[in-house]
Amino acid sequence: MNGENYSQTIRRELVHKRAVSEVLITSMGGRGDTWTAHAQLPRLHSFHSDGLGRQGSYYDPLLVLEAFRQGCIAGSHLFYDAPPDARHTVRLYELAVVDFDHLVCGAEVLDLELNMAVQKEFRRDGHDAVHGLEVRSVVAHEGTKTMELSAAFNWMPLEKWDRLRAGASWDPGPQPAPADPRSVGRTRMANVVIGAPVHAAASGAASAPLVVDISHAILFDHPLDHLPGGLIIEAARQLSLVIADSRAEDLVGPSWLKIGFQSFAEMDSVSVVSMTRDGADPLTFRGDITQSGQTRATVELAFME
């Protein structure tokens, strides 16, 4: 790989980050329906390097997902003329780790190449300007496939967003006490995103309220009027590790993930994550995030042992 692709990050505005330190994309090149993004993952990260057991020996696949998310947003601005003030919403994420050996933490930062291909352009009535994309990506390290990812997302100008979200709360209010960090695969209380789980007797299922800490420097890099997707995905992972119990410290992942977002999860109402262990595969979990009696997201994920 060309070392110049990793010499500096792209502008933070292109990936909607306030902290330059959280920008993972180092270069972008290509054209409208195919482009290449390069990313560099740090050896140590306050949120993504906080896993217990085997998890702490690997780069977090969800950090690669964040690099992919950033590459999608930057591509919408650079190749599809999304307005600089555009607000993006995600419909779907999928993730599959092809080779965990590439994600082993070593003495060097991890350089990745993300080859992005547009599968579908979303247009209102099929004729207007593009306002969303379905994108797939093959992620490679030193020329060898590491992961596969896909996403479907939309964007809209700030003026329209403000009309859509008028009256939305930016304040989550009082929150439940976080669960014990070790029970959710974490070392730091600050990175726990669920409250005390409630187990369903002998069913391999559990539920827990989400803990929304708007002071969290990673999950809330900038103010939001809804729960971020990263928080929702992490809640599903943490509750799955609770269900895994004594096996949790031997697990790495997610090795596979699919999450669909049905609607905004609002800041000022309690959200609950519920997960169930797959009866046929003890390393696979399925569930949803609900709020005010409505399903906000459905999720499936698996781990490697």
C-alpha positions as CSV (number, residue, x, y, z in Angstrom):
1,M,0.0,0.0,0.0
2,N,1.1,3.6,-0.6
3,G,2.3,5.1,2.6
4,E,1.0,8.5,1.5
5,N,-2.6,7.1,1.9
6,Y,-2.0,7.0,5.7
7,S,0.0,10.2,6.3
8,Q,-2.9,12.4,7.6
9,T,-6.6,12.3,8.2
10,I,-9.2,13.9,6.0
11,R,-11.1,16.9,7.2
12,R,-13.2,16.2,10.3
13,E,-16.2,17.9,8.7
14,L,-16.4,15.2,6.0
15,V,-17.0,12.5,8.6
16,H,-19.2,14.6,11.0
17,K,-16.7,14.4,13.9
18,R,-15.9,17.2,16.3
19,A,-12.7,15.6,17.7
20,V,-9.9,15.3,15.1
21,S,-8.6,12.4,17.1
22,E,-11.7,10.4,16.3
23,V,-11.3,10.7,12.5
24,L,-10.2,7.3,11.1
25,I,-10.2,8.0,7.4
26,T,-6.8,9.1,6.0
27,S,-7.6,9.3,2.2
28,M,-10.5,9.2,-0.2
29,G,-10.3,8.6,-4.0
30,G,-12.5,7.4,-6.8
31,R,-15.7,8.4,-8.5
32,G,-19.5,8.4,-7.8
33,D,-20.4,4.8,-7.6
34,T,-17.0,3.3,-6.5
35,W,-14.4,4.8,-4.3
36,T,-11.5,3.8,-2.0
37,A,-11.1,4.9,1.5
38,H,-8.0,4.3,3.6
39,A,-8.2,4.2,7.4
40,Q,-5.8,3.8,10.2
41,L,-7.0,2.3,13.5
42,P,-5.1,3.4,16.7
43,R,-3.4,0.7,18.9
44,L,-5.2,2.1,21.9
45,H,-8.7,3.6,22.0
46,S,-10.6,4.7,25.2
47,F,-13.8,3.0,24.1
48,H,-12.9,0.3,21.5
49,S,-9.8,-1.1,23.4
50,D,-11.7,-1.6,26.6
51,G,-12.6,-5.3,26.2
52,L,-12.0,-8.1,28.7
53,G,-10.4,-11.4,28.0
54,R,-9.6,-12.3,24.4
55,Q,-11.5,-9.2,23.2
56,G,-8.7,-7.0,24.4
57,S,-6.2,-8.8,22.1
58,Y,-8.0,-7.8,18.9
59,Y,-9.0,-4.6,17.2
60,D,-12.7,-4.1,17.7
61,P,-14.7,-5.0,14.6
62,L,-17.0,-2.1,15.6
63,L,-14.1,0.3,15.2
64,V,-13.8,-0.9,11.6
65,L,-17.5,-0.4,11.2
66,E,-17.0,3.2,12.4
67,A,-14.3,3.7,9.8
68,F,-16.7,2.3,7.2
69,R,-19.4,4.7,8.4
70,Q,-17.0,7.6,8.1
71,G,-16.1,6.5,4.6
72,C,-19.8,6.4,3.6
73,I,-20.5,9.9,4.9
74,A,-17.3,11.3,3.3
75,G,-18.3,9.6,0.0
76,S,-21.8,11.2,0.1
77,H,-20.2,14.7,0.4
78,L,-17.4,14.2,-2.1
79,F,-19.1,12.1,-4.8
80,Y,-22.8,12.7,-4.4
81,D,-23.0,16.4,-3.5
82,A,-24.6,15.9,-0.1
83,P,-24.7,19.4,1.4
84,P,-22.0,20.3,3.9
85,D,-24.7,20.7,6.6
86,A,-26.5,17.4,5.7
87,R,-27.7,15.1,8.4
88,H,-27.5,11.4,7.8
89,T,-29.7,8.6,9.0
90,V,-28.9,4.9,8.8
91,R,-31.3,2.2,7.7
92,L,-29.1,-0.9,7.9
93,Y,-25.6,-2.1,8.8
94,E,-24.1,-5.5,8.1
95,L,-20.7,-6.7,9.1
96,A,-18.8,-10.0,8.7
97,V,-15.2,-10.7,9.8
98,V,-13.4,-12.8,7.2
99,D,-10.0,-13.1,8.9
100,F,-9.6,-12.3,12.6
101,D,-5.8,-12.8,12.3
102,H,-5.7,-9.4,10.6
103,L,-7.3,-7.8,13.7
104,V,-4.8,-9.1,16.2
105,C,-3.3,-6.2,18.1
106,G,0.4,-5.9,17.5
107,A,3.2,-3.4,17.7
108,E,1.9,-1.3,14.8
109,V,-1.2,0.7,14.0
110,L,-3.6,-1.1,11.7
111,D,-3.8,0.3,8.1
112,L,-6.9,-0.7,6.2
113,E,-8.1,-0.2,2.6
114,L,-11.9,0.0,2.2
115,N,-13.1,-0.6,-1.4
116,M,-16.6,0.9,-1.6
117,A,-19.2,0.1,-4.2
118,V,-22.7,1.6,-4.5
119,Q,-25.4,-1.0,-4.9
120,K,-28.3,1.3,-5.0
121,E,-29.1,5.0,-5.2
122,F,-32.2,6.3,-3.4
123,R,-34.2,9.0,-5.2
124,R,-37.7,10.3,-4.4
125,D,-40.1,9.1,-7.1
126,G,-37.1,7.8,-9.0
127,H,-36.2,11.1,-10.6
128,D,-34.9,13.6,-8.1
129,A,-31.4,14.0,-6.9
130,V,-29.8,11.2,-5.0
131,H,-30.6,11.4,-1.2
132,G,-29.3,8.1,0.0
133,L,-27.2,5.1,-0.9
134,E,-26.8,1.4,-0.3
135,V,-23.0,0.7,-0.1
136,R,-21.0,-2.5,0.2
137,S,-17.3,-2.6,1.1
138,V,-14.5,-5.1,1.2
139,V,-11.9,-4.2,3.8
140,A,-8.4,-5.3,3.2
141,H,-5.1,-5.3,5.2
142,E,-1.9,-5.5,3.2
143,G,-4.0,-6.6,0.2
144,T,-5.8,-9.5,1.9
145,K,-9.5,-9.4,2.7
146,T,-10.3,-8.8,6.3
147,M,-13.9,-7.9,6.6
148,E,-17.0,-7.3,4.5
149,L,-19.5,-4.5,5.4
150,S,-22.6,-2.9,4.0
151,A,-24.9,0.0,4.9
152,A,-28.0,1.7,3.6
153,F,-28.4,5.4,4.6
154,N,-30.1,8.7,3.7
155,W,-29.3,12.3,4.1
156,M,-31.2,15.6,4.1
157,P,-30.2,19.3,4.4
158,L,-30.1,20.9,7.9
159,E,-33.2,23.0,7.2
160,K,-35.3,19.9,6.5
161,W,-33.8,18.1,9.4
162,D,-34.7,20.9,11.8
163,R,-38.3,20.8,10.6
164,L,-38.4,17.0,10.9
165,R,-36.9,17.0,14.4
166,A,-38.6,20.1,15.8
167,G,-39.4,19.5,19.4
168,A,-37.0,16.6,19.9
169,S,-35.3,16.5,23.2
170,W,-31.5,16.8,23.6
171,D,-31.6,15.9,27.3
172,P,-31.9,12.2,28.3
173,G,-32.7,13.1,32.0
174,P,-31.9,10.8,34.9
175,Q,-30.4,7.4,34.0
176,P,-30.4,4.0,35.5
177,A,-27.2,2.8,37.3
178,P,-24.8,1.0,34.9
179,A,-24.4,-2.7,35.1
180,D,-21.2,-4.2,36.5
181,P,-18.5,-3.6,33.9
182,R,-17.1,-7.1,34.0
183,S,-20.5,-8.6,33.3
184,V,-20.7,-6.8,30.0
185,G,-17.2,-7.4,28.9
186,R,-15.7,-4.0,29.9
187,T,-13.1,-2.8,32.3
188,R,-14.3,0.8,32.7
189,M,-17.7,1.8,34.2
190,A,-17.8,4.8,31.8
191,N,-18.1,2.4,28.8
192,V,-21.1,0.5,30.2
193,V,-24.2,1.4,28.2
194,I,-26.8,-0.8,29.8
195,G,-28.4,-1.0,33.3
196,A,-28.9,-4.1,35.4
197,P,-30.2,-6.9,33.2
198,V,-33.3,-8.9,33.9
199,H,-33.0,-12.5,32.9
200,A,-35.9,-14.7,31.6
201,A,-35.8,-17.9,33.5
202,A,-34.1,-20.8,31.6
203,S,-34.7,-19.2,28.2
204,G,-31.3,-17.8,27.3
205,A,-32.9,-14.3,27.1
206,A,-32.4,-11.0,29.0
207,S,-33.4,-7.4,28.7
208,A,-31.9,-4.2,30.1
209,P,-32.5,-0.4,29.9
210,L,-30.0,1.6,27.9
211,V,-27.8,4.1,29.8
212,V,-27.5,7.3,27.9
213,D,-24.5,9.4,29.0
214,I,-24.2,12.5,26.8
215,S,-20.9,13.3,28.3
216,H,-19.3,10.2,26.8
217,A,-16.6,11.6,24.5
218,I,-16.9,8.8,21.9
219,L,-20.6,7.9,21.7
220,F,-21.5,11.6,21.9
221,D,-18.6,13.2,20.1
222,H,-21.1,16.1,19.3
223,P,-24.6,16.8,20.6
224,L,-27.5,14.7,19.2
225,D,-31.3,14.8,19.4
226,H,-31.6,11.0,19.2
227,L,-29.7,7.9,20.4
228,P,-26.7,7.2,18.1
229,G,-26.5,3.9,16.3
230,G,-23.1,3.1,17.9
231,L,-24.8,3.2,21.4
232,I,-27.6,0.9,20.2
233,I,-25.2,-1.6,18.7
234,E,-23.0,-1.6,21.8
235,A,-26.0,-2.2,24.0
236,A,-26.9,-5.3,22.0
237,R,-23.3,-6.5,22.3
238,Q,-23.0,-5.9,26.0
239,L,-26.3,-7.7,26.8
240,S,-25.3,-10.6,24.6
241,L,-22.1,-11.0,26.7
242,V,-24.2,-10.9,29.8
243,I,-26.2,-13.9,28.5
244,A,-22.9,-15.7,27.5
245,D,-21.9,-15.4,31.1
246,S,-18.9,-17.5,31.9
247,R,-18.0,-17.9,28.3
248,A,-17.9,-14.1,27.7
249,E,-14.1,-13.6,28.3
250,D,-13.3,-16.3,25.6
251,L,-15.4,-14.5,22.9
252,V,-14.3,-12.0,20.3
253,G,-16.5,-9.9,18.2
254,P,-19.0,-9.4,16.9
255,S,-17.8,-11.6,14.1
256,W,-21.1,-11.0,12.3
257,L,-23.7,-8.3,12.7
258,K,-26.9,-7.2,11.1
259,I,-28.9,-4.3,12.4
260,G,-31.9,-2.6,10.9
261,F,-33.1,0.8,12.3
262,Q,-36.9,1.4,12.0
263,S,-37.2,4.8,13.6
264,F,-35.4,7.3,15.8
265,A,-34.8,6.3,19.4
266,E,-35.6,9.5,21.3
267,M,-33.4,10.9,24.0
268,D,-36.0,11.5,26.7
269,S,-37.7,8.1,26.8
270,V,-36.3,4.8,28.2
271,S,-35.0,2.4,25.6
272,V,-34.8,-1.3,26.3
273,V,-32.6,-3.8,24.7
274,S,-33.7,-7.4,24.6
275,M,-31.6,-10.3,23.4
276,T,-32.0,-14.1,23.1
277,R,-29.4,-16.8,22.5
278,D,-29.9,-18.8,19.3
279,G,-31.0,-22.3,20.3
280,A,-28.9,-23.8,17.6
281,D,-25.8,-21.7,18.0
282,P,-24.8,-20.6,21.5
283,L,-22.5,-17.8,19.9
284,T,-25.4,-16.2,18.0
285,F,-27.8,-13.7,19.6
286,R,-31.0,-12.0,18.3
287,G,-33.1,-9.2,19.7
288,D,-34.4,-5.7,19.4
289,I,-34.4,-2.2,20.9
290,T,-37.8,-0.9,21.9
291,Q,-39.0,2.4,23.2
292,S,-42.5,3.6,24.1
293,G,-44.0,0.3,23.0
294,Q,-42.4,0.5,19.5
295,T,-39.5,-1.4,18.0
296,R,-36.7,1.0,17.1
297,A,-34.1,-1.5,15.8
298,T,-33.7,-5.2,15.3
299,V,-30.3,-6.8,15.6
300,E,-28.6,-10.1,15.1
301,L,-24.9,-10.7,16.0
302,A,-22.5,-13.5,16.6
303,F,-19.1,-14.0,18.2
304,M,-16.0,-16.1,17.6
305,E,-14.6,-18.4,20.3
